[in-house]
């Protein structure tokens, strides 16, 4: 799983999306926003590096 930082273009909220595929080529994705409670466009701000604690 890779974590991606997204920003909703509707409400401006930044949040983390975990997906199993690479979305770094995408400038924007259409996804459900937990704040707007609807599907909105999100800017892909970049990959979030996670420390492997195992
Ligand atoms: Zn939103």
mmCIF file of the protein (N, C-alpha, C, O) and its ligand, coordinates in Angstrom:
data_MODEL
# 
_entry.id   MODEL 
# 
loop_
_entity.id 
_entity.type 
_entity.pdbx_number_of_molecules 
1 polymer     1 
2 non-polymer 1 
# 
_entity_poly.entity_id                      1 
_entity_poly.type                           'polypeptide(L)' 
_entity_poly.nstd_linkage                   no 
_entity_poly.nstd_monomer                   no 
_entity_poly.pdbx_seq_one_letter_code       
;(UNK)(UNK)(UNK)(UNK)(UNK)(UNK)(UNK)(UNK)(UNK)(UNK)(UNK)(UNK)(UNK)(UNK)(UNK)(UNK)
(UNK)(UNK)(UNK)(UNK)(UNK)(UNK)(UNK)(UNK)(UNK)(UNK)(UNK)(UNK)(UNK)(UNK)(UNK)(UNK)
(UNK)(UNK)(UNK)(UNK)(UNK)(UNK)(UNK)(UNK)(UNK)(UNK)(UNK)(UNK)(UNK)(UNK)(UNK)(UNK)
(UNK)(UNK)(UNK)(UNK)(UNK)(UNK)
;
_entity_poly.pdbx_seq_one_letter_code_can   XXXXXXXXXXXXXXXXXXXXXXXXXXXXXXXXXXXXXXXXXXXXXXXXXXXXXX 
_entity_poly.pdbx_strand_id                 A 
# 
loop_
_entity_poly_seq.entity_id 
_entity_poly_seq.num 
_entity_poly_seq.mon_id 
_entity_poly_seq.hetero 
1 1  UNK n 
1 2  UNK n 
1 3  UNK n 
1 4  UNK n 
1 5  UNK n 
1 6  UNK n 
1 7  UNK n 
1 8  UNK n 
1 9  UNK n 
1 10 UNK n 
1 11 UNK n 
1 12 UNK n 
1 13 UNK n 
1 14 UNK n 
1 15 UNK n 
1 16 UNK n 
1 17 UNK n 
1 18 UNK n 
1 19 UNK n 
1 20 UNK n 
1 21 UNK n 
1 22 UNK n 
1 23 UNK n 
1 24 UNK n 
1 25 UNK n 
1 26 UNK n 
1 27 UNK n 
1 28 UNK n 
1 29 UNK n 
1 30 UNK n 
1 31 UNK n 
1 32 UNK n 
1 33 UNK n 
1 34 UNK n 
1 35 UNK n 
1 36 UNK n 
1 37 UNK n 
1 38 UNK n 
1 39 UNK n 
1 40 UNK n 
1 41 UNK n 
1 42 UNK n 
1 43 UNK n 
1 44 UNK n 
1 45 UNK n 
1 46 UNK n 
1 47 UNK n 
1 48 UNK n 
1 49 UNK n 
1 50 UNK n 
1 51 UNK n 
1 52 UNK n 
1 53 UNK n 
1 54 UNK n 
# 
loop_
_struct_asym.id 
_struct_asym.entity_id 
A 1 
B 2 
# 
loop_
_chem_comp.id 
_chem_comp.type 
_chem_comp.mon_nstd_flag 
UNK 'L-peptide linking' . 
ZN  non-polymer         . 
# 
_pdbx_entity_nonpoly.entity_id   2 
_pdbx_entity_nonpoly.name        ? 
_pdbx_entity_nonpoly.comp_id     ZN 
# 
_pdbx_nonpoly_scheme.asym_id         B 
_pdbx_nonpoly_scheme.entity_id       2 
_pdbx_nonpoly_scheme.mon_id          ZN 
_pdbx_nonpoly_scheme.ndb_seq_num     1 
_pdbx_nonpoly_scheme.pdb_seq_num     101 
_pdbx_nonpoly_scheme.auth_seq_num    101 
_pdbx_nonpoly_scheme.pdb_mon_id      ZN 
_pdbx_nonpoly_scheme.auth_mon_id     ZN 
_pdbx_nonpoly_scheme.pdb_strand_id   A 
_pdbx_nonpoly_scheme.pdb_ins_code    . 
# 
loop_
_atom_site.group_PDB 
_atom_site.id 
_atom_site.type_symbol 
_atom_site.label_atom_id 
_atom_site.label_alt_id 
_atom_site.label_comp_id 
_atom_site.label_asym_id 
_atom_site.label_entity_id 
_atom_site.label_seq_id 
_atom_site.pdbx_PDB_ins_code 
_atom_site.Cartn_x 
_atom_site.Cartn_y 
_atom_site.Cartn_z 
_atom_site.occupancy 
_atom_site.B_iso_or_equiv 
_atom_site.pdbx_formal_charge 
_atom_site.auth_seq_id 
_atom_site.auth_comp_id 
_atom_site.auth_asym_id 
_atom_site.auth_atom_id 
_atom_site.pdbx_PDB_model_num 
ATOM   1   N  N  . UNK A 1 1  ? 0.835   -1.202 0.000   1.00 0.00 ? 1   UNK A N  1 
ATOM   2   C  CA . UNK A 1 1  ? 0.000   0.000  0.000   1.00 0.00 ? 1   UNK A CA 1 
ATOM   3   C  C  . UNK A 1 1  ? 0.870   1.251  0.000   1.00 0.00 ? 1   UNK A C  1 
ATOM   4   O  O  . UNK A 1 1  ? 1.910   1.313  0.656   1.00 0.00 ? 1   UNK A O  1 
ATOM   5   N  N  . UNK A 1 2  ? 0.417   2.234  -0.746  1.00 0.00 ? 2   UNK A N  1 
ATOM   6   C  CA . UNK A 1 2  ? 1.125   3.512  -0.790  1.00 0.00 ? 2   UNK A CA 1 
ATOM   7   C  C  . UNK A 1 2  ? 0.170   4.598  -0.304  1.00 0.00 ? 2   UNK A C  1 
ATOM   8   O  O  . UNK A 1 2  ? -1.009  4.612  -0.660  1.00 0.00 ? 2   UNK A O  1 
ATOM   9   N  N  . UNK A 1 3  ? 0.693   5.499  0.511   1.00 0.00 ? 3   UNK A N  1 
ATOM   10  C  CA . UNK A 1 3  ? -0.119  6.606  0.997   1.00 0.00 ? 3   UNK A CA 1 
ATOM   11  C  C  . UNK A 1 3  ? 0.130   7.840  0.139   1.00 0.00 ? 3   UNK A C  1 
ATOM   12  O  O  . UNK A 1 3  ? 1.271   8.169  -0.184  1.00 0.00 ? 3   UNK A O  1 
ATOM   13  N  N  . UNK A 1 4  ? -0.929  8.499  -0.216  1.00 0.00 ? 4   UNK A N  1 
ATOM   14  C  CA . UNK A 1 4  ? -0.865  9.691  -1.054  1.00 0.00 ? 4   UNK A CA 1 
ATOM   15  C  C  . UNK A 1 4  ? -1.575  10.836 -0.353  1.00 0.00 ? 4   UNK A C  1 
ATOM   16  O  O  . UNK A 1 4  ? -2.645  10.666 0.231   1.00 0.00 ? 4   UNK A O  1 
ATOM   17  N  N  . UNK A 1 5  ? -0.958  11.997 -0.425  1.00 0.00 ? 5   UNK A N  1 
ATOM   18  C  CA . UNK A 1 5  ? -1.592  13.167 0.152   1.00 0.00 ? 5   UNK A CA 1 
ATOM   19  C  C  . UNK A 1 5  ? -2.449  13.833 -0.922  1.00 0.00 ? 5   UNK A C  1 
ATOM   20  O  O  . UNK A 1 5  ? -1.969  14.196 -1.996  1.00 0.00 ? 5   UNK A O  1 
ATOM   21  N  N  . UNK A 1 6  ? -3.716  13.977 -0.599  1.00 0.00 ? 6   UNK A N  1 
ATOM   22  C  CA . UNK A 1 6  ? -4.663  14.592 -1.530  1.00 0.00 ? 6   UNK A CA 1 
ATOM   23  C  C  . UNK A 1 6  ? -5.209  15.879 -0.936  1.00 0.00 ? 6   UNK A C  1 
ATOM   24  O  O  . UNK A 1 6  ? -5.274  16.036 0.284   1.00 0.00 ? 6   UNK A O  1 
ATOM   25  N  N  . UNK A 1 7  ? -5.603  16.802 -1.812  1.00 0.00 ? 7   UNK A N  1 
ATOM   26  C  CA . UNK A 1 7  ? -6.298  18.002 -1.350  1.00 0.00 ? 7   UNK A CA 1 
ATOM   27  C  C  . UNK A 1 7  ? -7.564  18.158 -2.155  1.00 0.00 ? 7   UNK A C  1 
ATOM   28  O  O  . UNK A 1 7  ? -7.543  18.252 -3.382  1.00 0.00 ? 7   UNK A O  1 
ATOM   29  N  N  . UNK A 1 8  ? -8.655  18.182 -1.442  1.00 0.00 ? 8   UNK A N  1 
ATOM   30  C  CA . UNK A 1 8  ? -9.956  18.377 -2.079  1.00 0.00 ? 8   UNK A CA 1 
ATOM   31  C  C  . UNK A 1 8  ? -10.022 19.789 -2.657  1.00 0.00 ? 8   UNK A C  1 
ATOM   32  O  O  . UNK A 1 8  ? -9.772  20.767 -1.952  1.00 0.00 ? 8   UNK A O  1 
ATOM   33  N  N  . UNK A 1 9  ? -10.364 19.890 -3.954  1.00 0.00 ? 9   UNK A N  1 
ATOM   34  C  CA . UNK A 1 9  ? -10.438 21.205 -4.585  1.00 0.00 ? 9   UNK A CA 1 
ATOM   35  C  C  . UNK A 1 9  ? -11.732 21.929 -4.221  1.00 0.00 ? 9   UNK A C  1 
ATOM   36  O  O  . UNK A 1 9  ? -11.900 23.104 -4.544  1.00 0.00 ? 9   UNK A O  1 
ATOM   37  N  N  . UNK A 1 10 ? -12.630 21.238 -3.561  1.00 0.00 ? 10  UNK A N  1 
ATOM   38  C  CA . UNK A 1 10 ? -13.890 21.846 -3.133  1.00 0.00 ? 10  UNK A CA 1 
ATOM   39  C  C  . UNK A 1 10 ? -13.747 22.540 -1.784  1.00 0.00 ? 10  UNK A C  1 
ATOM   40  O  O  . UNK A 1 10 ? -14.079 23.717 -1.643  1.00 0.00 ? 10  UNK A O  1 
ATOM   41  N  N  . UNK A 1 11 ? -13.246 21.799 -0.790  1.00 0.00 ? 11  UNK A N  1 
ATOM   42  C  CA . UNK A 1 11 ? -13.177 22.326 0.577   1.00 0.00 ? 11  UNK A CA 1 
ATOM   43  C  C  . UNK A 1 11 ? -11.749 22.619 1.026   1.00 0.00 ? 11  UNK A C  1 
ATOM   44  O  O  . UNK A 1 11 ? -11.547 23.258 2.058   1.00 0.00 ? 11  UNK A O  1 
ATOM   45  N  N  . UNK A 1 12 ? -10.746 22.157 0.255   1.00 0.00 ? 12  UNK A N  1 
ATOM   46  C  CA . UNK A 1 12 ? -9.353  22.465 0.584   1.00 0.00 ? 12  UNK A CA 1 
ATOM   47  C  C  . UNK A 1 12 ? -8.740  21.569 1.632   1.00 0.00 ? 12  UNK A C  1 
ATOM   48  O  O  . UNK A 1 12 ? -7.591  21.772 2.026   1.00 0.00 ? 12  UNK A O  1 
ATOM   49  N  N  . UNK A 1 13 ? -9.490  20.577 2.094   1.00 0.00 ? 13  UNK A N  1 
ATOM   50  C  CA . UNK A 1 13 ? -8.972  19.679 3.118   1.00 0.00 ? 13  UNK A CA 1 
ATOM   51  C  C  . UNK A 1 13 ? -7.898  18.755 2.547   1.00 0.00 ? 13  UNK A C  1 
ATOM   52  O  O  . UNK A 1 13 ? -8.071  18.179 1.473   1.00 0.00 ? 13  UNK A O  1 
ATOM   53  N  N  . UNK A 1 14 ? -6.795  18.620 3.270   1.00 0.00 ? 14  UNK A N  1 
ATOM   54  C  CA . UNK A 1 14 ? -5.751  17.683 2.884   1.00 0.00 ? 14  UNK A CA 1 
ATOM   55  C  C  . UNK A 1 14 ? -5.897  16.419 3.713   1.00 0.00 ? 14  UNK A C  1 
ATOM   56  O  O  . UNK A 1 14 ? -6.061  16.482 4.932   1.00 0.00 ? 14  UNK A O  1 
ATOM   57  N  N  . UNK A 1 15 ? -5.839  15.275 3.050   1.00 0.00 ? 15  UNK A N  1 
ATOM   58  C  CA . UNK A 1 15 ? -5.968  14.017 3.762   1.00 0.00 ? 15  UNK A CA 1 
ATOM   59  C  C  . UNK A 1 15 ? -5.185  12.945 3.027   1.00 0.00 ? 15  UNK A C  1 
ATOM   60  O  O  . UNK A 1 15 ? -4.715  13.145 1.907   1.00 0.00 ? 15  UNK A O  1 
ATOM   61  N  N  . UNK A 1 16 ? -5.058  11.801 3.686   1.00 0.00 ? 16  UNK A N  1 
ATOM   62  C  CA . UNK A 1 16 ? -4.226  10.721 3.178   1.00 0.00 ? 16  UNK A CA 1 
ATOM   63  C  C  . UNK A 1 16 ? -5.087  9.617  2.587   1.00 0.00 ? 16  UNK A C  1 
ATOM   64  O  O  . UNK A 1 16 ? -6.025  9.134  3.222   1.00 0.00 ? 16  UNK A O  1 
ATOM   65  N  N  . UNK A 1 17 ? -4.752  9.223  1.358   1.00 0.00 ? 17  UNK A N  1 
ATOM   66  C  CA . UNK A 1 17 ? -5.425  8.112  0.701   1.00 0.00 ? 17  UNK A CA 1 
ATOM   67  C  C  . UNK A 1 17 ? -4.437  6.962  0.567   1.00 0.00 ? 17  UNK A C  1 
ATOM   68  O  O  . UNK A 1 17 ? -3.323  7.147  0.078   1.00 0.00 ? 17  UNK A O  1 
ATOM   69  N  N  . UNK A 1 18 ? -4.846  5.780  1.000   1.00 0.00 ? 18  UNK A N  1 
ATOM   70  C  CA . UNK A 1 18 ? -4.001  4.603  0.844   1.00 0.00 ? 18  UNK A CA 1 
ATOM   71  C  C  . UNK A 1 18 ? -4.543  3.737  -0.273  1.00 0.00 ? 18  UNK A C  1 
ATOM   72  O  O  . UNK A 1 18 ? -5.679  3.266  -0.215  1.00 0.00 ? 18  UNK A O  1 
ATOM   73  N  N  . UNK A 1 19 ? -3.717  3.530  -1.295  1.00 0.00 ? 19  UNK A N  1 
ATOM   74  C  CA . UNK A 1 19 ? -4.109  2.686  -2.420  1.00 0.00 ? 19  UNK A CA 1 
ATOM   75  C  C  . UNK A 1 19 ? -2.948  1.765  -2.767  1.00 0.00 ? 19  UNK A C  1 
ATOM   76  O  O  . UNK A 1 19 ? -1.806  1.999  -2.371  1.00 0.00 ? 19  UNK A O  1 
ATOM   77  N  N  . UNK A 1 20 ? -3.262  0.719  -3.510  1.00 0.00 ? 20  UNK A N  1 
ATOM   78  C  CA . UNK A 1 20 ? -2.238  -0.267 -3.864  1.00 0.00 ? 20  UNK A CA 1 
ATOM   79  C  C  . UNK A 1 20 ? -1.638  0.011  -5.231  1.00 0.00 ? 20  UNK A C  1 
ATOM   80  O  O  . UNK A 1 20 ? -0.864  -0.799 -5.741  1.00 0.00 ? 20  UNK A O  1 
ATOM   81  N  N  . UNK A 1 21 ? -1.983  1.141  -5.831  1.00 0.00 ? 21  UNK A N  1 
ATOM   82  C  CA . UNK A 1 21 ? -1.468  1.454  -7.155  1.00 0.00 ? 21  UNK A CA 1 
ATOM   83  C  C  . UNK A 1 21 ? -0.864  2.853  -7.163  1.00 0.00 ? 21  UNK A C  1 
ATOM   84  O  O  . UNK A 1 21 ? -1.089  3.650  -6.252  1.00 0.00 ? 21  UNK A O  1 
ATOM   85  N  N  . UNK A 1 22 ? -0.098  3.132  -8.201  1.00 0.00 ? 22  UNK A N  1 
ATOM   86  C  CA . UNK A 1 22 ? 0.634   4.394  -8.313  1.00 0.00 ? 22  UNK A CA 1 
ATOM   87  C  C  . UNK A 1 22 ? -0.235  5.437  -8.989  1.00 0.00 ? 22  UNK A C  1 
ATOM   88  O  O  . UNK A 1 22 ? -0.692  5.241  -10.115 1.00 0.00 ? 22  UNK A O  1 
ATOM   89  N  N  . UNK A 1 23 ? -0.463  6.548  -8.300  1.00 0.00 ? 23  UNK A N  1 
ATOM   90  C  CA . UNK A 1 23 ? -1.262  7.618  -8.900  1.00 0.00 ? 23  UNK A CA 1 
ATOM   91  C  C  . UNK A 1 23 ? -0.424  8.874  -9.114  1.00 0.00 ? 23  UNK A C  1 
ATOM   92  O  O  . UNK A 1 23 ? -0.955  9.967  -9.310  1.00 0.00 ? 23  UNK A O  1 
ATOM   93  N  N  . UNK A 1 24 ? 0.912   8.694  -9.073  1.00 0.00 ? 24  UNK A N  1 
ATOM   94  C  CA . UNK A 1 24 ? 1.795   9.862  -9.179  1.00 0.00 ? 24  UNK A CA 1 
ATOM   95  C  C  . UNK A 1 24 ? 1.715   10.522 -10.554 1.00 0.00 ? 24  UNK A C  1 
ATOM   96  O  O  . UNK A 1 24 ? 2.066   11.693 -10.699 1.00 0.00 ? 24  UNK A O  1 
ATOM   97  N  N  . UNK A 1 25 ? 1.254   9.776  -11.571 1.00 0.00 ? 25  UNK A N  1 
ATOM   98  C  CA . UNK A 1 25 ? 1.140   10.348 -12.912 1.00 0.00 ? 25  UNK A CA 1 
ATOM   99  C  C  . UNK A 1 25 ? -0.098  11.228 -13.045 1.00 0.00 ? 25  UNK A C  1 
ATOM   100 O  O  . UNK A 1 25 ? -0.234  11.991 -14.001 1.00 0.00 ? 25  UNK A O  1 
ATOM   101 N  N  . UNK A 1 26 ? -0.987  11.110 -12.080 1.00 0.00 ? 26  UNK A N  1 
ATOM   102 C  CA . UNK A 1 26 ? -2.235  11.854 -12.160 1.00 0.00 ? 26  UNK A CA 1 
ATOM   103 C  C  . UNK A 1 26 ? -2.091  13.207 -11.481 1.00 0.00 ? 26  UNK A C  1 
ATOM   104 O  O  . UNK A 1 26 ? -1.544  13.313 -10.383 1.00 0.00 ? 26  UNK A O  1 
ATOM   105 N  N  . UNK A 1 27 ? -2.581  14.220 -12.140 1.00 0.00 ? 27  UNK A N  1 
ATOM   106 C  CA . UNK A 1 27 ? -2.599  15.555 -11.534 1.00 0.00 ? 27  UNK A CA 1 
ATOM   107 C  C  . UNK A 1 27 ? -3.787  15.663 -10.581 1.00 0.00 ? 27  UNK A C  1 
ATOM   108 O  O  . UNK A 1 27 ? -3.687  16.232 -9.495  1.00 0.00 ? 27  UNK A O  1 
ATOM   109 N  N  . UNK A 1 28 ? -4.894  15.109 -11.011 1.00 0.00 ? 28  UNK A N  1 
ATOM   110 C  CA . UNK A 1 28 ? -6.102  15.180 -10.194 1.00 0.00 ? 28  UNK A CA 1 
ATOM   111 C  C  . UNK A 1 28 ? -6.835  13.852 -10.295 1.00 0.00 ? 28  UNK A C  1 
ATOM   112 O  O  . UNK A 1 28 ? -6.798  13.179 -11.325 1.00 0.00 ? 28  UNK A O  1 
ATOM   113 N  N  . UNK A 1 29 ? -7.495  13.492 -9.214  1.00 0.00 ? 29  UNK A N  1 
ATOM   114 C  CA . UNK A 1 29 ? -8.358  12.315 -9.273  1.00 0.00 ? 29  UNK A CA 1 
ATOM   115 C  C  . UNK A 1 29 ? -9.725  12.682 -8.713  1.00 0.00 ? 29  UNK A C  1 
ATOM   116 O  O  . UNK A 1 29 ? -9.857  13.561 -7.861  1.00 0.00 ? 29  UNK A O  1 
ATOM   117 N  N  . UNK A 1 30 ? -10.722 11.995 -9.209  1.00 0.00 ? 30  UNK A N  1 
ATOM   118 C  CA . UNK A 1 30 ? -12.090 12.185 -8.740  1.00 0.00 ? 30  UNK A CA 1 
ATOM   119 C  C  . UNK A 1 30 ? -12.344 11.136 -7.674  1.00 0.00 ? 30  UNK A C  1 
ATOM   120 O  O  . UNK A 1 30 ? -12.311 9.938  -7.958  1.00 0.00 ? 30  UNK A O  1 
ATOM   121 N  N  . UNK A 1 31 ? -12.595 11.574 -6.457  1.00 0.00 ? 31  UNK A N  1 
ATOM   122 C  CA . UNK A 1 31 ? -12.683 10.642 -5.344  1.00 0.00 ? 31  UNK A CA 1 
ATOM   123 C  C  . UNK A 1 31 ? -13.646 11.183 -4.294  1.00 0.00 ? 31  UNK A C  1 
ATOM   124 O  O  . UNK A 1 31 ? -13.947 12.375 -4.244  1.00 0.00 ? 31  UNK A O  1 
ATOM   125 N  N  . UNK A 1 32 ? -14.110 10.271 -3.469  1.00 0.00 ? 32  UNK A N  1 
ATOM   126 C  CA . UNK A 1 32 ? -15.005 10.665 -2.377  1.00 0.00 ? 32  UNK A CA 1 
ATOM   127 C  C  . UNK A 1 32 ? -14.257 11.493 -1.340  1.00 0.00 ? 32  UNK A C  1 
ATOM   128 O  O  . UNK A 1 32 ? -13.200 11.081 -0.863  1.00 0.00 ? 32  UNK A O  1 
ATOM   129 N  N  . UNK A 1 33 ? -14.790 12.642 -0.990  1.00 0.00 ? 33  UNK A N  1 
ATOM   130 C  CA . UNK A 1 33 ? -14.203 13.474 0.059   1.00 0.00 ? 33  UNK A CA 1 
ATOM   131 C  C  . UNK A 1 33 ? -14.982 13.258 1.349   1.00 0.00 ? 33  UNK A C  1 
ATOM   132 O  O  . UNK A 1 33 ? -16.193 13.473 1.388   1.00 0.00 ? 33  UNK A O  1 
ATOM   133 N  N  . UNK A 1 34 ? -14.281 12.827 2.421   1.00 0.00 ? 34  UNK A N  1 
ATOM   134 C  CA . UNK A 1 34 ? -14.983 12.570 3.689   1.00 0.00 ? 34  UNK A CA 1 
ATOM   135 C  C  . UNK A 1 34 ? -15.525 13.839 4.342   1.00 0.00 ? 34  UNK A C  1 
ATOM   136 O  O  . UNK A 1 34 ? -16.415 13.766 5.190   1.00 0.00 ? 34  UNK A O  1 
ATOM   137 N  N  . UNK A 1 35 ? -14.998 14.998 3.956   1.00 0.00 ? 35  UNK A N  1 
ATOM   138 C  CA . UNK A 1 35 ? -15.477 16.261 4.525   1.00 0.00 ? 35  UNK A CA 1 
ATOM   139 C  C  . UNK A 1 35 ? -16.704 16.756 3.757   1.00 0.00 ? 35  UNK A C  1 
ATOM   140 O  O  . UNK A 1 35 ? -17.718 17.114 4.357   1.00 0.00 ? 35  UNK A O  1 
ATOM   141 N  N  . UNK A 1 36 ? -16.603 16.774 2.426   1.00 0.00 ? 36  UNK A N  1 
ATOM   142 C  CA . UNK A 1 36 ? -17.735 17.196 1.586   1.00 0.00 ? 36  UNK A CA 1 
ATOM   143 C  C  . UNK A 1 36 ? -18.844 16.143 1.567   1.00 0.00 ? 36  UNK A C  1 
ATOM   144 O  O  . UNK A 1 36 ? -20.000 16.445 1.269   1.00 0.00 ? 36  UNK A O  1 
ATOM   145 N  N  . UNK A 1 37 ? -18.471 14.903 1.891   1.00 0.00 ? 37  UNK A N  1 
ATOM   146 C  CA . UNK A 1 37 ? -19.397 13.777 1.837   1.00 0.00 ? 37  UNK A CA 1 
ATOM   147 C  C  . UNK A 1 37 ? -19.979 13.589 0.435   1.00 0.00 ? 37  UNK A C  1 
ATOM   148 O  O  . UNK A 1 37 ? -21.151 13.254 0.261   1.00 0.00 ? 37  UNK A O  1 
ATOM   149 N  N  . UNK A 1 38 ? -19.116 13.815 -0.556  1.00 0.00 ? 38  UNK A N  1 
ATOM   150 C  CA . UNK A 1 38 ? -19.492 13.571 -1.951  1.00 0.00 ? 38  UNK A CA 1 
ATOM   151 C  C  . UNK A 1 38 ? -18.219 13.410 -2.763  1.00 0.00 ? 38  UNK A C  1 
ATOM   152 O  O  . UNK A 1 38 ? -17.124 13.684 -2.272  1.00 0.00 ? 38  UNK A O  1 
ATOM   153 N  N  . UNK A 1 39 ? -18.363 12.963 -4.010  1.00 0.00 ? 39  UNK A N  1 
ATOM   154 C  CA . UNK A 1 39 ? -17.209 12.846 -4.886  1.00 0.00 ? 39  UNK A CA 1 
ATOM   155 C  C  . UNK A 1 39 ? -16.809 14.224 -5.409  1.00 0.00 ? 39  UNK A C  1 
ATOM   156 O  O  . UNK A 1 39 ? -17.634 14.978 -5.924  1.00 0.00 ? 39  UNK A O  1 
ATOM   157 N  N  . UNK A 1 40 ? -15.511 14.533 -5.260  1.00 0.00 ? 40  UNK A N  1 
ATOM   158 C  CA . UNK A 1 40 ? -14.981 15.807 -5.747  1.00 0.00 ? 40  UNK A CA 1 
ATOM   159 C  C  . UNK A 1 40 ? -13.633 15.552 -6.407  1.00 0.00 ? 40  UNK A C  1 
ATOM   160 O  O  . UNK A 1 40 ? -13.063 14.469 -6.280  1.00 0.00 ? 40  UNK A O  1 
ATOM   161 N  N  . UNK A 1 41 ? -13.129 16.559 -7.112  1.00 0.00 ? 41  UNK A N  1 
ATOM   162 C  CA . UNK A 1 41 ? -11.778 16.455 -7.638  1.00 0.00 ? 41  UNK A CA 1 
ATOM   163 C  C  . UNK A 1 41 ? -10.772 16.734 -6.529  1.00 0.00 ? 41  UNK A C  1 
ATOM   164 O  O  . UNK A 1 41 ? -10.963 17.619 -5.695  1.00 0.00 ? 41  UNK A O  1 
ATOM   165 N  N  . UNK A 1 42 ? -9.692  15.951 -6.545  1.00 0.00 ? 42  UNK A N  1 
ATOM   166 C  CA . UNK A 1 42 ? -8.609  16.116 -5.575  1.00 0.00 ? 42  UNK A CA 1 
ATOM   167 C  C  . UNK A 1 42 ? -7.293  16.317 -6.304  1.00 0.00 ? 42  UNK A C  1 
ATOM   168 O  O  . UNK A 1 42 ? -7.000  15.611 -7.269  1.00 0.00 ? 42  UNK A O  1 
ATOM   169 N  N  . UNK A 1 43 ? -6.506  17.268 -5.852  1.00 0.00 ? 43  UNK A N  1 
ATOM   170 C  CA . UNK A 1 43 ? -5.132  17.392 -6.322  1.00 0.00 ? 43  UNK A CA 1 
ATOM   171 C  C  . UNK A 1 43 ? -4.285  16.333 -5.630  1.00 0.00 ? 43  UNK A C  1 
ATOM   172 O  O  . UNK A 1 43 ? -4.423  16.103 -4.428  1.00 0.00 ? 43  UNK A O  1 
ATOM   173 N  N  . UNK A 1 44 ? -3.406  15.688 -6.399  1.00 0.00 ? 44  UNK A N  1 
ATOM   174 C  CA . UNK A 1 44 ? -2.469  14.738 -5.815  1.00 0.00 ? 44  UNK A CA 1 
ATOM   175 C  C  . UNK A 1 44 ? -1.212  15.517 -5.433  1.00 0.00 ? 44  UNK A C  1 
ATOM   176 O  O  . UNK A 1 44 ? -0.434  15.920 -6.298  1.00 0.00 ? 44  UNK A O  1 
ATOM   177 N  N  . UNK A 1 45 ? -1.021  15.725 -4.127  1.00 0.00 ? 45  UNK A N  1 
ATOM   178 C  CA . UNK A 1 45 ? 0.091   16.552 -3.663  1.00 0.00 ? 45  UNK A CA 1 
ATOM   179 C  C  . UNK A 1 45 ? 1.397   15.781 -3.652  1.00 0.00 ? 45  UNK A C  1 
ATOM   180 O  O  . UNK A 1 45 ? 2.469   16.371 -3.788  1.00 0.00 ? 45  UNK A O  1 
ATOM   181 N  N  . UNK A 1 46 ? 1.316   14.463 -3.490  1.00 0.00 ? 46  UNK A N  1 
ATOM   182 C  CA . UNK A 1 46 ? 2.538   13.668 -3.515  1.00 0.00 ? 46  UNK A CA 1 
ATOM   183 C  C  . UNK A 1 46 ? 2.436   12.434 -2.653  1.00 0.00 ? 46  UNK A C  1 
ATOM   184 O  O  . UNK A 1 46 ? 1.465   12.224 -1.927  1.00 0.00 ? 46  UNK A O  1 
ATOM   185 N  N  . UNK A 1 47 ? 3.475   11.626 -2.759  1.00 0.00 ? 47  UNK A N  1 
ATOM   186 C  CA . UNK A 1 47 ? 3.530   10.384 -1.996  1.00 0.00 ? 47  UNK A CA 1 
ATOM   187 C  C  . UNK A 1 47 ? 3.958   10.672 -0.565  1.00 0.00 ? 47  UNK A C  1 
ATOM   188 O  O  . UNK A 1 47 ? 4.822   11.514 -0.324  1.00 0.00 ? 47  UNK A O  1 
ATOM   189 N  N  . UNK A 1 48 ? 3.352   9.972  0.376   1.00 0.00 ? 48  UNK A N  1 
ATOM   190 C  CA . UNK A 1 48 ? 3.721   10.097 1.779   1.00 0.00 ? 48  UNK A CA 1 
ATOM   191 C  C  . UNK A 1 48 ? 4.594   8.914  2.154   1.00 0.00 ? 48  UNK A C  1 
ATOM   192 O  O  . UNK A 1 48 ? 4.154   7.765  2.109   1.00 0.00 ? 48  UNK A O  1 
ATOM   193 N  N  . UNK A 1 49 ? 5.823   9.200  2.520   1.00 0.00 ? 49  UNK A N  1 
ATOM   194 C  CA . UNK A 1 49 ? 6.735   8.140  2.912   1.00 0.00 ? 49  UNK A CA 1 
ATOM   195 C  C  . UNK A 1 49 ? 6.394   7.652  4.317   1.00 0.00 ? 49  UNK A C  1 
ATOM   196 O  O  . UNK A 1 49 ? 6.319   8.437  5.262   1.00 0.00 ? 49  UNK A O  1 
ATOM   197 N  N  . UNK A 1 50 ? 6.190   6.352  4.435   1.00 0.00 ? 50  UNK A N  1 
ATOM   198 C  CA . UNK A 1 50 ? 5.864   5.781  5.736   1.00 0.00 ? 50  UNK A CA 1 
ATOM   199 C  C  . UNK A 1 50 ? 7.034   4.956  6.232   1.00 0.00 ? 50  UNK A C  1 
ATOM   200 O  O  . UNK A 1 50 ? 7.635   4.184  5.486   1.00 0.00 ? 50  UNK A O  1 
ATOM   201 N  N  . UNK A 1 51 ? 7.341   5.132  7.492   1.00 0.00 ? 51  UNK A N  1 
ATOM   202 C  CA . UNK A 1 51 ? 8.422   4.346  8.085   1.00 0.00 ? 51  UNK A CA 1 
ATOM   203 C  C  . UNK A 1 51 ? 7.924   2.920  8.321   1.00 0.00 ? 51  UNK A C  1 
ATOM   204 O  O  . UNK A 1 51 ? 6.833   2.702  8.847   1.00 0.00 ? 51  UNK A O  1 
ATOM   205 N  N  . UNK A 1 52 ? 8.754   1.954  7.917   1.00 0.00 ? 52  UNK A N  1 
ATOM   206 C  CA . UNK A 1 52 ? 8.427   0.545  8.129   1.00 0.00 ? 52  UNK A CA 1 
ATOM   207 C  C  . UNK A 1 52 ? 8.876   0.139  9.537   1.00 0.00 ? 52  UNK A C  1 
ATOM   208 O  O  . UNK A 1 52 ? 10.071  0.053  9.822   1.00 0.00 ? 52  UNK A O  1 
ATOM   209 N  N  . UNK A 1 53 ? 7.921   -0.102 10.384  1.00 0.00 ? 53  UNK A N  1 
ATOM   210 C  CA . UNK A 1 53 ? 8.237   -0.367 11.783  1.00 0.00 ? 53  UNK A CA 1 
ATOM   211 C  C  . UNK A 1 53 ? 8.422   -1.847 12.062  1.00 0.00 ? 53  UNK A C  1 
ATOM   212 O  O  . UNK A 1 53 ? 8.766   -2.224 13.183  1.00 0.00 ? 53  UNK A O  1 
ATOM   213 N  N  . UNK A 1 54 ? 8.202   -2.686 11.075  1.00 0.00 ? 54  UNK A N  1 
ATOM   214 C  CA . UNK A 1 54 ? 8.300   -4.112 11.320  1.00 0.00 ? 54  UNK A CA 1 
ATOM   215 C  C  . UNK A 1 54 ? 9.744   -4.596 11.270  1.00 0.00 ? 54  UNK A C  1 
ATOM   216 O  O  . UNK A 1 54 ? 10.004  -5.784 11.457  1.00 0.00 ? 54  UNK A O  1 
HETATM 217 ZN ZN . ZN  B 2 .  ? -13.948 18.207 0.259   1.00 0.00 ? 101 ZN  A ZN 1 
# 
